[in-house]
């Protein structure tokens, strides 16, 4: 999902095995599925894309505003300043917002924001706004009434009759209740309470099972960056086979993939920028698993050369590189609403074209890191260890 689930941060730590264990899932290949047409196409502007499964479709901005930062740990969020900032992003063409039921006041802020859009912007502007949310239920019995009541809470908080996209997360695969939940979500979609059903942090094996159960999934939101290329090893193959698309988070690694951390040495106390947010702390652990800070500096130096060549920033290059990967429909950039913004950098993604030399130089250093599929597991496995 759009970052590590906030309420689990206090109890969750990454534990990486030094030895490599080959599992049955590692060696399997996706089976060919007999599914209906699912596709994703770029619009004329190269800014928006359509994720589609059969009759279900949703157009989104390819750079998605991630709202995990509203859940605490990044600074106090003022309601008025936050909604002002959301309008500023939307006015700049960054019209898709990603949130979750567990991201503190995120859904409530969206509800206030969407009402301001209705009152302060023309109807054609409202038609471009998209609110993607996630449902992260506890492992209880997934009855129709429980699923319905939970989704109604999000609809009320976001003040919408129909959720644009409901991205479903499940903690424990040994509990098959995720299929019950998804079937009930599909029923709600048929009733018009949800426009599209999607997933977050599901692995390749479970995505295939879900599709084989005829559940019309349009996308899976997964962690994906130049450091974490796991989605391209198994997940993207199934996505290309079926048409399901990826929405990525952690693409700028909470800000680690930026000039701020270039030429820094975090081993010296207080010598460099502090890792003072949950996302920076999370993705520093990913850097350690991938190859360590020294190797990460080589990556940043490579990205800086590419960025300088095109007159953009390191985060812009990092996002564009992932957007150009197979099966990727959109990439998340976290927004610190009312505290800071990166609108110019985000919009620069749409005009940036990486040439073969750029891509080859990035690939060369990316591949020097450890294979995180073997270290951590498939997409989302870091949440289930």
Beta strands, then each sheet from edge to edge (+ up, - down):
strand 1: 38-42
strand 2: 48-53
strand 3: 56-61
strand 4: 63-66
strand 5: 96-98
strand 6: 130-136
strand 7: 163-169
strand 8: 194-200
strand 9: 217-223
strand 10: 245-249
strand 11: 328-334
sheet 1: 1+ 2- 3+
sheet 2: 4+ 5+ 6+ 7+ 8+ 9+ 10+ 11+ 4+
end
